[in-house]
Amino acid sequence: MNIEGKAWSLKIYVGESDKINNRLLFEEIVFEARNKGLAGATVTKGIMSYGASHSIHTMKIFALSGDLPIVIEIIDRKEVLDTFLETITSLLEKSKKGGLVTMQAIDVIKYQRGVKYQKEGSF
């Protein structure tokens, strides 16, 4: 798969303890993206946040919630991400948890498989 040049970034913001079908929501999203052949996904954990509920999420002892923010970023072509948005919408609705989904155009400079993932004789 080659996505160098114009591509899109899809970001999904959820809580680290959000679950669906007894699995963490962010894990479910990443596995769904992989199963559907999307170019790649990265999950990062924030240290503090608030969203639509305006509840502060942090690890500080005095905080009301320790549910830290998780950001799942998926990079691919726009048409692929547009289709995957149906899956994201469904997962967020089924989980009954809040979240935020954004998408923006990006320029991919380099997208290359590492040597350990290449088959012998391929580039």
N, C-alpha and C positions, 0 to 999 in steps of 0.2 A: 504494500500500500504506500502510495506517495502523496503526502499532503503538504509538501513544501509550497510556499507562496501563500496565496489567500486561503484562509481557513477561519474557523469560528471557535470560540471558547464558550462552553456552557458551564455555569457554576450553579451548584445547588448547595444551599446553606441549611443545615439541620442540626439538631442536638445530638451529642455523642451517645446518649442513652435511648434515643428514639428507636423503636423496634417495629418490625413487621414479620409476621409468621415466625415468632421466636428467634429472629435473627436481627442483628443491628441494621438499621435502615441504610446507613452509608455503605455497609458491606453488600447489601442486596442490590443497591444501585450500581456499584462497581462490577459485581458479577453479572448483572443484566447487561451492562455496557460491553463487557468482554464477550458474553454469549452472543450478542448481536453484532460482533465484529467491529466495534468502534475502535478508532486509532489508539486511544490511550486515556487513562484516567489517573488522577492523583488525589489523595485524600490528605488534607492538612487539618490540624487541630489548633483552634484558637485558644487564647488565654483569657479572653473576656469578651462579652457581647451583650446586646439586647436587641430585641426585634419588635414585632407588632404588639406583643403583650407588654412591652416595656419593662419586663423583669430582667434584672441584671444576672448574668450567668458568669460565675468566676469560681476559682478554687479557694478564695479567701474564707477563713473560718466564719466570719460574721455574715457572709452572703446567704441569701435565702435559697439559692440554687447552686449546685455544683455541676450542673449539666453543661459542659463546655461546648462551644460552637465547633462544628465540623464543616469544612468546605470541600466539596467534591468538584474537581475541575476536569472536564472532558473536552478534548480537542478533536475536531474532525471537520469535514465539509458541512456546509450549512444544511444541505438537503438531508444528510444523514442525521444530524442533530435535530432537525425539525421533526423527523419521524420518531426519534428517540424521546422527544418531549411527551408523546402520548404515554410512554412507559413511566416516565417520571411523574406525570400528573396522576396516573393510576396508583403508583406506589405511595405518593404523598396522601392521596385521598384514603386509601386503605389503612394507612398507618394512623390516621386521625391526629397527626402531629402537624405543627406549623412548619413553615419553611419559606425560603425565598429562592427563586430561580431567575437567573439572568443569562443573557447571551450577548456576545459582542464579537465584532470582526477583529481578527488578528493577522499578523504576517508570520508564518512559520519559516524560520531561517534554515533549520536543519531537523530532519526526522530520520533517524537511522538506527537500525537494529544493531545491538552490540555483538561483538565477535562470539561470545558464548551462546548466543541465540541463533547464529547462522548455521545453516547446513553446509557441510563440506562442499567446496566448489562454487558456492553462491556469494554474492556481494551484499 
